[in-house]
Amino acid sequence: MQERQWITARRSELDALAEQLSKQLQEVQVEPDELAIVERVLNRLAELAQADAKAVAPVAVRVAGRAVLLIPHRSDAADEGALPGDYRRILAIAREADGPVQVRAVGERLGLDTSVRGKLEPLRAKMTKLADRGWLHKRPDGRFTARP
């Protein structure tokens, strides 16, 4: 008699386990479809972002056989989106500052090695170019401010 009770109890346990596994299987079978939808949305967003990047990509020209990015004058550009990414980051740092910024401070915010002066010279050239094009103002003391 005990064997029959054990068999009945075990059968009940297995039925409950089968029902639980069936529910989990249904959930697992739905997830790949959801992932496919998410993947399509992400691919579409990536395509749109790439198209936007191409639309505002800075123009490159060749000067003496080298590719050179053209930094537009502020008056010629609709907004700062026409600037290459590193120039936009420099401009954003200058705008976030409470006052005039030194090249070294901008370099630190960009994660450059500021202990070596030569590492800052390319950044100084970029900031000077932004000032020449009207995006920044270069003060006589060598610090820069964002133009309003």
Backbone as a printed PyTorch tensor [residue, N CA C, xyz], in Angstrom:
tensor([[[  0.8010,  -1.1830,   0.0000],
         [  0.0000,   0.0000,   0.0000],
         [  0.8560,   1.2630,   0.0000]],

        [[  1.9580,   1.2590,   0.7300],
         [  2.8310,   2.4360,   0.7830],
         [  3.4320,   2.7350,  -0.5810]],

        [[  3.6950,   1.6950,  -1.3540],
         [  4.2630,   1.9140,  -2.6700],
         [  3.2960,   2.6950,  -3.5450]],

        [[  2.0090,   2.3740,  -3.4330],
         [  1.0110,   3.0760,  -4.2430],
         [  0.9210,   4.5540,  -3.8320]],

        [[  0.9940,   4.8220,  -2.5610],
         [  0.9600,   6.2130,  -2.1000],
         [  2.1930,   6.9690,  -2.6040]],

        [[  3.3230,   6.2790,  -2.5120],
         [  4.5570,   6.9110,  -3.0030],
         [  4.4560,   7.1910,  -4.4940]],

        [[  3.9280,   6.2370,  -5.2580],
         [  3.7760,   6.4100,  -6.7050],
         [  2.8170,   7.5630,  -6.9800]],

        [[  1.7260,   7.6560,  -6.2730],
         [  0.7460,   8.7340,  -6.4680],
         [  1.3900,  10.0880,  -6.1290]],

        [[  2.1090,  10.1420,  -5.0280],
         [  2.7660,  11.3920,  -4.6240],
         [  3.8260,  11.7920,  -5.6400]],

        [[  4.5820,  10.7970,  -6.0770],
         [  5.6420,  11.0950,  -7.0560],
         [  5.0420,  11.5490,  -8.3690]],

        [[  3.9520,  10.9030,  -8.7900],
         [  3.2740,  11.2990, -10.0260],
         [  2.7790,  12.7500,  -9.9080]],

        [[  2.2570,  13.1150,  -8.7520],
         [  1.7710,  14.4770,  -8.5140],
         [  2.9260,  15.4750,  -8.5910]],

        [[  4.0630,  15.1310,  -7.9890],
         [  5.2480,  15.9950,  -8.0540],
         [  5.7060,  16.1870,  -9.4980]],

        [[  5.7360,  15.0900, -10.2420],
         [  6.1840,  15.1630, -11.6350],
         [  5.2170,  15.9710, -12.4910]],

        [[  3.9120,  15.8450, -12.2390],
         [  2.9340,  16.6360, -12.9870],
         [  3.1240,  18.1310, -12.7080]],

        [[  3.3510,  18.4640, -11.4350],
         [  3.5820,  19.8740, -11.0740],
         [  4.8650,  20.3900, -11.7260]],

        [[  5.9110,  19.5620, -11.7080],
         [  7.1720,  19.9480, -12.3330],
         [  7.0060,  20.1100, -13.8440]],

        [[  6.2580,  19.2120, -14.4650],
         [  6.0180,  19.3050, -15.9080],
         [  5.2590,  20.5850, -16.2460]],

        [[  4.2890,  20.9400, -15.4260],
         [  3.5320,  22.1730, -15.6610],
         [  4.4370,  23.3970, -15.5220]],

        [[  5.2870,  23.3840, -14.4950],
         [  6.2170,  24.4870, -14.2810],
         [  7.1950,  24.6030, -15.4600]],

        [[  7.7410,  23.4960, -15.9030],
         [  8.6720,  23.5060, -17.0270],
         [  7.9870,  23.9400, -18.3110]],

        [[  6.7510,  23.5580, -18.4930],
         [  5.9910,  23.9610, -19.6790],
         [  5.8410,  25.4900, -19.7140]],

        [[  5.5230,  26.0900, -18.5660],
         [  5.4040,  27.5530, -18.4970],
         [  6.7380,  28.2180, -18.8070]],

        [[  7.8260,  27.6900, -18.2350],
         [  9.1490,  28.2500, -18.4990],
         [  9.5120,  28.1130, -19.9630]],

        [[  9.1770,  26.9970, -20.5690],
         [  9.4610,  26.7860, -21.9840],
         [  8.7190,  27.8020, -22.8450]],

        [[  7.4790,  28.0870, -22.5170],
         [  6.7150,  29.0870, -23.2650],
         [  7.3860,  30.4640, -23.1730]],

        [[  7.8430,  30.8180, -21.9670],
         [  8.5210,  32.0970, -21.7860],
         [  9.8180,  32.1440, -22.5930]],

        [[ 10.5600,  31.0520, -22.5830],
         [ 11.8260,  30.9870, -23.3180],
         [ 11.5780,  31.0670, -24.8180]],

        [[ 10.4990,  30.4570, -25.2900],
         [ 10.2080,  30.4780, -26.7190],
         [  9.7660,  31.8570, -27.1890]],

        [[  9.1920,  32.6660, -26.3180],
         [  8.7540,  34.0190, -26.6690],
         [  9.9560,  34.9740, -26.7270]],

        [[ 10.9440,  34.7670, -25.8650],
         [ 12.0670,  35.7010, -25.7600],
         [ 12.8570,  35.8780, -27.0510]],

        [[ 13.1790,  34.8350, -27.8320],
         [ 13.9100,  35.0780, -29.0820],
         [ 13.1580,  36.0030, -30.0440]],

        [[ 11.8400,  35.9010, -30.0670],
         [ 11.0620,  36.8080, -30.9180],
         [ 11.1970,  38.2470, -30.4360]],

        [[ 11.1390,  38.4260, -29.1260],
         [ 11.3020,  39.7710, -28.5720],
         [ 12.7080,  40.2980, -28.8440]],

        [[ 13.7090,  39.4380, -28.7100],
         [ 15.0850,  39.8580, -28.9920],
         [ 15.2580,  40.2440, -30.4570]],

        [[ 14.5960,  39.5310, -31.3490],
         [ 14.6750,  39.8630, -32.7790],
         [ 14.0980,  41.2500, -33.0300]],

        [[ 13.0030,  41.5650, -32.3550],
         [ 12.3950,  42.8930, -32.5080],
         [ 13.3440,  43.9620, -31.9800]],

        [[ 13.9220,  43.7300, -30.8100],
         [ 14.8640,  44.6920, -30.2230],
         [ 16.0670,  44.8780, -31.1420]],

        [[ 16.5480,  43.7760, -31.7010],
         [ 17.7030,  43.8530, -32.6010],
         [ 17.3830,  44.6780, -33.8400]],

        [[ 16.2000,  44.5070, -34.3940],
         [ 15.7950,  45.3040, -35.5700],
         [ 15.7150,  46.7790, -35.2240]],

        [[ 15.1600,  47.0990, -34.0470],
         [ 15.0590,  48.4950, -33.6310],
         [ 16.4560,  49.0910, -33.4490]],

        [[ 17.3470,  48.3500, -32.7900],
         [ 18.7160,  48.8560, -32.5840],
         [ 19.4470,  49.0520, -33.9050]],

        [[ 19.2740,  48.1160, -34.8400],
         [ 19.9070,  48.2680, -36.1520],
         [ 19.3830,  49.5000, -36.8610]],

        [[ 18.0930,  49.7400, -36.7650],
         [ 17.5020,  50.9130, -37.4210],
         [ 18.0270,  52.2010, -36.7840]],

        [[ 18.1110,  52.2080, -35.4540],
         [ 18.6510,  53.3880, -34.7680],
         [ 20.1120,  53.6290, -35.1550]],

        [[ 20.8790,  52.5570, -35.2880],
         [ 22.2760,  52.6940, -35.6970],
         [ 22.3610,  53.2540, -37.1120]],

        [[ 21.4760,  52.7940, -38.0030],
         [ 21.4660,  53.3250, -39.3730],
         [ 21.1290,  54.8080, -39.3730]],

        [[ 20.1450,  55.1990, -38.5560],
         [ 19.7630,  56.6140, -38.4840],
         [ 20.8980,  57.4560, -37.9100]],

        [[ 21.5590,  56.9420, -36.8710],
         [ 22.6780,  57.6780, -36.2770],
         [ 23.8120,  57.8240, -37.2760]],

        [[ 24.0590,  56.7720, -38.0470],
         [ 25.1250,  56.8260, -39.0500],
         [ 24.7710,  57.8290, -40.1440]],

        [[ 23.5100,  57.8530, -40.5400],
         [ 23.0740,  58.8150, -41.5590],
         [ 23.2050,  60.2440, -41.0340]],

        [[ 22.8360,  60.4490, -39.7570],
         [ 22.9800,  61.7790, -39.1580],
         [ 24.4420,  62.1830, -39.0810]],

        [[ 25.3020,  61.2370, -38.7230],
         [ 26.7350,  61.5470, -38.6180],
         [ 27.2960,  61.9300, -39.9810]],

        [[ 26.8480,  61.2460, -41.0250],
         [ 27.3270,  61.5770, -42.3670],
         [ 26.8180,  62.9430, -42.7960]],

        [[ 25.6100,  63.2920, -42.3600],
         [ 25.0310,  64.5730, -42.7520],
         [ 25.7940,  65.7490, -42.1620]],

        [[ 26.3400,  65.5640, -40.9490],
         [ 27.0690,  66.6610, -40.3090],
         [ 28.5590,  66.3960, -40.2600]],

        [[ 29.0170,  65.4240, -40.9910],
         [ 30.4440,  65.0930, -40.9720],
         [ 31.2560,  66.2690, -41.4830]],

        [[ 32.3500,  66.5560, -40.8260],
         [ 33.1870,  67.6580, -41.2800],
         [ 33.7950,  67.3290, -42.6400]],

        [[ 33.9820,  68.3690, -43.3900],
         [ 34.5310,  68.2100, -44.7260],
         [ 36.0490,  68.0540, -44.6290]],

        [[ 36.5880,  67.0610, -45.3170],
         [ 38.0380,  66.8680, -45.3360],
         [ 38.5540,  67.2490, -46.7160]],

        [[ 39.6340,  67.9690, -46.7310],
         [ 40.2690,  68.3510, -47.9940],
         [ 41.7240,  67.9150, -47.9330]],

        [[ 42.3840,  67.9390, -49.0600],
         [ 43.7990,  67.5770, -49.1110],
         [ 44.6230,  68.8450, -49.2780]],

        [[ 45.5720,  68.9980, -48.3750],
         [ 46.5110,  70.1090, -48.4380],
         [ 47.9010,  69.4860, -48.3970]],

        [[ 48.6650,  69.7170, -49.4340],
         [ 50.0150,  69.1620, -49.5400],
         [ 49.9990,  67.6480, -49.3280]],

        [[ 48.9690,  66.9960, -49.8510],
         [ 48.8780,  65.5460, -49.7750],
         [ 48.3520,  65.0050, -48.4690]],

        [[ 48.0260,  65.8750, -47.5130],
         [ 47.4980,  65.4240, -46.2200],
         [ 46.0260,  65.7710, -46.1110]],

        [[ 45.2460,  64.8910, -45.5060],
         [ 43.8300,  65.1790, -45.2700],
         [ 43.7250,  66.1580, -44.1050]],

        [[ 42.9880,  67.2240, -44.3040],
         [ 42.8250,  68.2490, -43.2880],
         [ 41.3300,  68.5020, -43.1220]],

        [[ 40.8500,  68.5420, -41.8710],
         [ 39.4520,  68.8260, -41.6190],
         [ 39.2180,  70.3270, -41.6950]],

        [[ 38.1410,  70.6890, -42.3030],
         [ 37.7810,  72.0910, -42.3530],
         [ 36.8940,  72.4190, -41.1630]],

        [[ 37.2970,  73.3860, -40.3970],
         [ 36.5100,  73.8460, -39.2610],
         [ 35.7750,  75.0970, -39.7370]],

        [[ 34.4440,  75.0320, -39.7990],
         [ 33.7050,  76.1780, -40.3430],
         [ 33.7460,  77.3800, -39.4030]],

        [[ 33.6060,  78.5550, -39.9910],
         [ 33.4540,  79.7620, -39.1880],
         [ 32.1020,  79.6900, -38.5140]],

        [[ 32.0360,  80.2490, -37.3430],
         [ 30.7980,  80.1860, -36.5730],
         [ 29.6350,  80.7890, -37.3480]],

        [[ 29.8870,  81.8400, -38.0640],
         [ 28.8100,  82.4940, -38.8070],
         [ 28.3320,  81.6520, -39.9890]],

        [[ 29.1810,  80.7600, -40.4940],
         [ 28.8180,  79.9190, -41.6370],
         [ 28.0670,  78.6520, -41.2380]],

        [[ 28.1980,  78.2370, -39.9920],
         [ 27.6100,  76.9690, -39.5510],
         [ 26.2760,  77.2200, -38.8570]],

        [[ 25.3460,  76.3230, -39.1010],
         [ 24.0400,  76.4370, -38.4580],
         [ 24.1750,  76.2620, -36.9420]],

        [[ 24.9900,  75.3050, -36.5330],
         [ 25.2430,  75.0850, -35.1130],
         [ 26.5640,  74.3500, -34.9490]],

        [[ 26.9040,  74.0690, -33.7080],
         [ 28.1940,  73.4280, -33.4450],
         [ 28.2220,  71.9790, -33.9100]],

        [[ 27.0990,  71.4340, -34.3380],
         [ 27.0690,  70.0810, -34.8820],
         [ 27.9130,  69.9430, -36.1330]],

        [[ 28.2450,  71.0570, -36.7600],
         [ 29.0810,  71.0220, -37.9630],
         [ 30.5530,  70.8100, -37.6190]],

        [[ 30.8770,  70.8930, -36.3300],
         [ 32.2690,  70.7050, -35.8990],
         [ 32.5640,  69.2240, -35.6990]],

        [[ 33.8060,  68.8110, -35.9100],
         [ 34.1890,  67.4300, -35.5800],
         [ 34.0070,  67.1840, -34.0810]],

        [[ 33.8680,  65.9290, -33.7040],
         [ 33.5730,  65.5550, -32.3240],
         [ 34.5280,  66.1000, -31.2880]],

        [[ 35.8340,  66.0370, -31.5490],
         [ 36.7790,  66.5200, -30.5420],
         [ 36.6600,  68.0330, -30.3610]],

        [[ 36.3470,  68.7550, -31.4230],
         [ 36.1630,  70.2030, -31.3130],
         [ 34.8870,  70.5130, -30.5200]],

        [[ 33.8390,  69.7120, -30.7240],
         [ 32.6040,  69.9090, -29.9560],
         [ 32.8500,  69.6700, -28.4740]],

        [[ 33.6690,  68.6570, -28.1320],
         [ 33.9730,  68.3830, -26.7270],
         [ 34.7440,  69.5570, -26.1100]],

        [[ 35.6960,  70.1040, -26.8420],
         [ 36.4550,  71.2570, -26.3470],
         [ 35.5170,  72.4260, -26.0950]],

        [[ 34.6430,  72.6810, -27.0410],
         [ 33.6940,  73.7840, -26.9200],
         [ 32.7660,  73.5720, -25.7230]],

        [[ 32.3090,  72.3420, -25.5170],
         [ 31.4210,  72.0380, -24.3840],
         [ 32.1350,  72.2790, -23.0550]],

        [[ 33.3950,  71.9000, -22.9650],
         [ 34.1630,  72.1170, -21.7310],
         [ 34.3120,  73.6080, -21.4630]],

        [[ 34.5900,  74.3810, -22.5010],
         [ 34.7400,  75.8290, -22.3260],
         [ 33.4070,  76.4550, -21.8990]],

        [[ 32.3040,  75.9370, -22.4220],
         [ 30.9920,  76.4870, -22.0480],
         [ 30.6180,  76.1280, -20.6180]],

        [[ 31.0200,  74.9490, -20.1710],
         [ 30.6750,  74.5110, -18.8160],
         [ 31.4810,  75.2320, -17.7520]],

        [[ 32.6120,  75.7950, -18.1230],
         [ 33.5000,  76.4600, -17.1520],
         [ 32.8500,  77.7340, -16.6380]],

        [[ 33.1980,  78.0590, -15.3860],
         [ 32.6640,  79.2730, -14.7730],
         [ 33.2790,  80.5330, -15.3510]],

        [[ 34.4630,  80.4140, -15.9130],
         [ 35.1600,  81.5640, -16.4610],
         [ 36.1400,  81.1030, -17.5080]],

        [[ 37.1570,  81.9120, -17.7690],
         [ 38.1620,  81.5380, -18.7600],
         [ 38.8680,  80.2400, -18.3580]],

        [[ 39.1760,  79.4070, -19.3510],
         [ 39.8420,  78.1320, -19.0880],
         [ 41.2250,  78.1180, -19.7060]],

        [[ 42.1300,  77.4460, -19.0310],
         [ 43.4660,  77.2420, -19.5660],
         [ 43.4570,  75.9670, -20.3950]],

        [[ 44.3800,  75.8860, -21.3150],
         [ 44.5060,  74.6980, -22.1530],
         [ 44.7370,  73.4740, -21.2730]],

        [[ 45.5410,  73.6120, -20.2430],
         [ 45.8360,  72.4910, -19.3420],
         [ 44.5490,  71.9520, -18.7010]],

        [[ 43.6540,  72.8400, -18.2560],
         [ 42.4130,  72.4020, -17.6210],
         [ 41.5300,  71.6410, -18.6050]],

        [[ 41.4780,  72.1090, -19.8460],
         [ 40.7070,  71.4050, -20.8650],
         [ 41.3390,  70.0470, -21.1420]],

        [[ 42.6620,  70.0150, -21.2040],
         [ 43.3660,  68.7570, -21.4220],
         [ 43.0870,  67.7500, -20.3140]],

        [[ 43.0400,  68.2330, -19.0810],
         [ 42.7350,  67.3380, -17.9610],
         [ 41.3330,  66.7640, -18.1010]],

        [[ 40.3740,  67.6050, -18.4740],
         [ 38.9940,  67.1290, -18.6460],
         [ 38.8930,  66.1310, -19.7920]],

        [[ 39.7490,  66.2760, -20.7970],
         [ 39.7390,  65.3500, -21.9320],
         [ 40.5370,  64.0780, -21.6410]],

        [[ 41.2240,  64.0520, -20.5010],
         [ 42.0000,  62.8740, -20.1350],
         [ 43.3770,  62.8160, -20.7610]],

        [[ 43.9010,  63.9620, -21.1920],
         [ 45.2360,  64.0010, -21.7830],
         [ 46.3000,  64.0220, -20.6970]],

        [[ 47.5020,  63.6040, -21.0510],
         [ 48.6430,  63.6690, -20.1390],
         [ 49.1210,  65.1190, -20.1210]],

        [[ 48.7450,  65.8440, -19.0810],
         [ 49.0610,  67.2760, -19.0190],
         [ 50.4230,  67.5530, -18.3900]],

        [[ 51.1170,  66.5120, -17.9450],
         [ 52.4310,  66.7270, -17.3250],
         [ 53.4950,  67.0350, -18.3790]],

        [[ 53.2150,  66.6910, -19.6320],
         [ 54.1640,  66.9470, -20.7140],
         [ 53.6040,  68.0720, -21.5760]],

        [[ 54.3340,  69.1700, -21.6300],
         [ 53.8320,  70.3470, -22.3580],
         [ 53.5490,  70.0240, -23.8280]],

        [[ 54.3890,  69.2130, -24.4370],
         [ 54.2190,  68.8820, -25.8460],
         [ 52.9100,  68.1700, -26.1450]],

        [[ 52.3510,  67.4990, -25.1490],
         [ 51.0690,  66.8050, -25.3350],
         [ 49.9190,  67.7940, -25.4390]],

        [[ 50.1150,  68.9920, -24.8970],
         [ 49.0510,  69.9980, -24.9040],
         [ 49.0600,  70.8720, -26.1530]],

        [[ 50.1620,  70.8610, -26.8880],
         [ 50.2570,  71.7560, -28.0500],
         [ 49.2150,  71.4530, -29.1280]],

        [[ 48.9370,  70.2030, -29.4650],
         [ 47.8670,  69.9540, -30.4410],
         [ 46.5050,  70.4680, -29.9460]],

        [[ 46.2600,  70.3340, -28.6270],
         [ 45.0130,  70.8550, -28.0600],
         [ 44.9930,  72.3720, -28.1470]],

        [[ 46.1240,  73.0100, -27.8470],
         [ 46.2030,  74.4690, -27.9410],
         [ 45.9200,  74.9220, -29.3860]],

        [[ 46.4400,  74.1690, -30.3480],
         [ 46.2010,  74.5160, -31.7560],
         [ 44.7200,  74.4070, -32.1010]],

        [[ 44.0650,  73.3710, -31.5800],
         [ 42.6290,  73.2190, -31.8450],
         [ 41.8290,  74.3490, -31.2130]],

        [[ 42.1880,  74.7060, -29.9940],
         [ 41.4670,  75.7830, -29.3230],
         [ 41.7100,  77.1160, -30.0270]],

        [[ 42.9230,  77.3270, -30.4960],
         [ 43.2320,  78.5470, -31.2400],
         [ 42.4500,  78.5730, -32.5570]],

        [[ 42.3350,  77.4170, -33.2010],
         [ 41.5620,  77.3460, -34.4430],
         [ 40.0930,  77.6680, -34.1740]],

        [[ 39.5720,  77.1560, -33.0560],
         [ 38.1910,  77.4820, -32.6910],
         [ 38.0410,  78.9770, -32.4190]],

        [[ 39.0490,  79.5750, -31.8270],
         [ 39.0070,  81.0220, -31.5790],
         [ 39.0920,  81.7880, -32.9010]],

        [[ 39.9560,  81.3390, -33.7990],
         [ 40.0930,  82.0010, -35.0980],
         [ 38.7950,  81.9450, -35.8910]],

        [[ 38.0250,  80.8710, -35.6930],
         [ 36.7740,  80.6870, -36.4370],
         [ 35.5660,  81.2800, -35.7110]],

        [[ 35.8030,  81.8960, -34.5370],
         [ 34.7180,  82.5830, -33.8380],
         [ 33.9490,  81.7380, -32.8330]],

        [[ 34.3750,  80.5220, -32.5860],
         [ 33.6760,  79.6650, -31.6320],
         [ 34.1140,  79.9680, -30.2010]],

        [[ 35.3780,  80.2870, -30.0110],
         [ 35.9220,  80.6430, -28.7110],
         [ 36.5340,  82.0320, -28.7940]],

        [[ 36.7890,  82.6180, -27.6450],
         [ 37.5140,  83.8890, -27.5830],
         [ 38.8300,  83.6190, -26.8650]],

        [[ 39.9370,  83.9900, -27.4920],
         [ 41.2500,  83.8040, -26.8640],
         [ 41.6320,  85.1150, -26.2070]],

        [[ 41.8450,  85.0550, -24.9100],
         [ 42.2070,  86.2440, -24.1440],
         [ 43.7020,  86.4970, -24.2440]],

        [[ 44.1360,  87.6990, -23.9760],
         [ 45.5700,  88.0130, -24.0380],
         [ 46.4230,  87.1580, -23.1020]],

        [[ 45.8420,  86.6770, -21.9990],
         [ 46.6120,  85.8550, -21.0600],
         [ 46.6920,  84.3930, -21.5160]],

        [[ 46.1480,  84.0740, -22.7010],
         [ 46.2380,  82.7260, -23.2430],
         [ 45.0960,  81.8070, -22.8440]],

        [[ 44.1820,  82.2960, -22.0130],
         [ 43.0310,  81.4820, -21.6310],
         [ 41.8990,  81.7040, -22.6500]],

        [[ 40.9470,  80.8040, -22.6230],
         [ 39.8610,  80.8370, -23.6000],
         [ 38.5110,  80.9100, -22.9050]],

        [[ 37.5900,  81.5860, -23.5740],
         [ 36.1920,  81.6150, -23.0950],
         [ 35.2900,  81.2770, -24.2740]],

        [[ 34.1320,  80.7190, -23.9570],
         [ 33.1510,  80.4040, -24.9950],
         [ 32.4180,  81.6800, -25.3740]],

        [[ 32.1700,  81.8360, -26.6370],
         [ 31.4050,  82.9930, -27.0820],
         [ 29.9200,  82.7170, -26.8290]],

        [[ 29.1880,  83.7340, -26.4300],
         [ 27.7520,  83.5500, -26.1610],
         [ 26.9690,  83.2400, -27.4190]]])
